[in-house]
Amino acid sequence: LLAPLIEEFIFRGPLIFFKRSSFFPIAFYLSCLLFGLVHLSNFEEGASLLWWAPLLVAPQALMGVFLGFLRAKLGLGYAILMHMSHNGILFLLISLIELVE
């Protein structure tokens, strides 16, 4: 659960510097896209990875948008907490599935 903390500081933390800037929307959506792209490392490498990349990145980028809005409206702590909760639930579900198999 340390990864969400680090990722939030990297991808959402710097948004504070753009909050009152006309570049905020660009910085916001760029951080969401980069957040999604970083998560391509969760998948096995291969030629087909590039083909499927848009579909694999989209859910992560949308989560980045959600976490970004939490960051902008409620603060970085809420984004970190939500990110940790999200990852924790996914980890629990994957562990339960592996246990059943």
N, C-alpha and C positions, 0 to 999 in steps of 0.2 A: 504493500500500500504506500510505499515511499515514492513510486513513480508518479502518481497523480500530484503529489506535492511539488516535485521537481518540475513536471510538465506545466503546472499552473503558473509557477514563478517564471518559467521561460516564455510561455505563450500568452498568458493573460497579464502577468505582472507589468511588462513594459507599456501596456495600454494606458496606464496612468499618465504617461508623458504626452499622450495624444488626445486626452479627454476633451480638452478645450480647443483643439486644433481642427482646422478644416480637413486635415488628413486622417481624422479619426476613423471614418468609415473604411478607408483604404487599409489602414493599419489593422482594424478589427477583422475584416474579411480575409486579409492576407494571413493573419495569425490563425484563423480558422482553417484555411486551406493548408497551411504548413503543419498544423496539428494533425489533420487528416493524412497528409503525406508521410509524416513520421510513423504513423501507425501501419504503413505498408510493411514495416519490418516484422509485424505480427504474422505474416503469411510466408509460406515457403517460396523461395526464389525459383524462377523459371521463366521461360519465354512467355507463357500464358499470363504471368503476373502483370505484365505491362498491358496486355489486352483487357484484363479485368480490373485494372487499377481504378478507373473512374467509379465503378460500382463498389469497389472495396473502400475507396476513400470517402465516398459520399456520406455514409452513416457516421463516420468519424468526424468529418467536417461539420455535419449538422449538430453533432454533440458539441463540437467546438463553438458553434454559434450559440447554443443553449448556455454553455458554461461562460461564454463571453458576455451574454446578457446578464447572467447572474453576477458576474464580476462588475459590470458597469452599474447595475442597479443596487446590488446589496453588498458588494465588497468581495475581495479576493478569498476571504475565509469561507464564504458560502460556496464559491466555485470549487475550492479545494475539497470541502466536505462532500459536495455532490459527486465530484469526480471519484473520490475514495469510495463512496457508497456504491456508485455504478460499477466500478472495478471489483469491489468486494462481492457484490451480488453475482456478477458474471463468473468470478472465480468459484464461488460456492456452487452455482449451477453446473459448471464444468466438472467440479470435483464430484458432485452427486451423480452425474451421468457416467463418469469413469468408474465410480463405485458400483453402479448397477451393472455395468458391462462386465 
